[in-house]
Amino acid sequence: MEDTPLGFLNPNVKKDIVLVLLNQDWSSGLEKDLFQQRFDLLWKKACFKASVDGGTNKLHNVNETLSDQQKLIPDMISGDFDSVTTDLLEYYKNLGTEICPTPDQDYTDFTKCVAILGNKYKSGQIPKVMKLVVSLLGTTDRFDHCMANINTLYTARDSLPHDIITCLLFGDSYVRLLATGKSVLHVNTGYEGSWCSFTPLTGPAVVTTSGLTDNLFKACLRFDLVDKLRHELDGSGTLTVQTDCPIVFTLSILTT
């Protein structure tokens, strides 16, 4: 697979995304102005906006600072609704937002939201040009919530076509899965930081890379034996990764 991970952050590049807002402090880990710039960009680029349960509270806090003409109305709100009030759901329903209750407690609200997005994509309710699902996160959430969000990167493969990437934005980090096989990643947009990391969570992974100052060659990575998580990009602008099983890929994002 070949793509440009941070291409969607370029305001001049057309890339249709679905934006998912979770119940977290999206602005944590970022300067206020940078967060606002990123949020505005993602909202404008999104062909579909979904708010998950308590994420609606965060969105409403933003809307309370805007005029009626400027208010940001999500296309869908989903979740088990244990964190958002009935009054707020009714408010957005009256503004045209689709309300999708997902009471099943066997899955997280994020996972259930991605499943709905997959069904909407297959039925044509979301434009077929969609190539990226971006979930905006903060950096101060509970650890179990962070791990649950990583888990959704895995389960998303069962809900969405394989050419649609689900990624997480944690403050200054971009996180996604790299699928089995070869990935060619263009890391020359100017938004990249200096480092990346590979984390094998489901078992040992044999990984070969190019584009790093310390490339791996058929290295067996294991979560319980990883001695180096951070790898420096070599500045060539292209990173290739060959892996024999899916691994979590983190790419640093410039915040200055």
Stockholm file with secondary structure:
# STOCKHOLM 1.0

chainA/1-256         MEDTPLGFLNPNVKKDIVLVLLNQDWSSGLEKDLFQQRFDLLWKKACFKASVDGGTNKLHNVNETLSDQQKLIPDMISGDFDSVTTDLLEYYKNLGTEICPTPDQDYTDFTKCVAILGNKYKSGQIPKVMKLVVSLLGTTDRFDHCMANINTLYTARDSLPHDIITCLLFGDSYVRLLATGKSVLHVNTGYEGSWCSFTPLTGPAVVTTSGLTDNLFKACLRFDLVDKLRHELDGSGTLTVQTDCPIVFTLSILTT
#=GR chainA/1-256 SS CEECTTGGGCTTSCCCEEEEECSSCTTTTSCHHHHHHHHHHHHHHEEEEEEETTHHHHHHHHHTTSCTTTCCCCSEEEECCSSSCHHHHHHHHHTTCEEEECCCTTSCHHHHHHHHHHHHHHTTSSCTTCCEEEEEECSCSCHHHHHHHHHHHHHHHHHSCTTSEEEEEETTEEEEEECSEEEEEECCSSCEEEEEEEECCSSCEEEEEESBTTCCSSEEECTTTCSCCEEEBCSSSEEEEEESSCEEEEEEECCC
#=GC SS_cons         CEECTTGGGCTTSCCCEEEEECSSCTTTTSCHHHHHHHHHHHHHHEEEEEEETTHHHHHHHHHTTSCTTTCCCCSEEEECCSSSCHHHHHHHHHTTCEEEECCCTTSCHHHHHHHHHHHHHHTTSSCTTCCEEEEEECSCSCHHHHHHHHHHHHHHHHHSCTTSEEEEEETTEEEEEECSEEEEEECCSSCEEEEEEEECCSSCEEEEEESBTTCCSSEEECTTTCSCCEEEBCSSSEEEEEESSCEEEEEEECCC
//
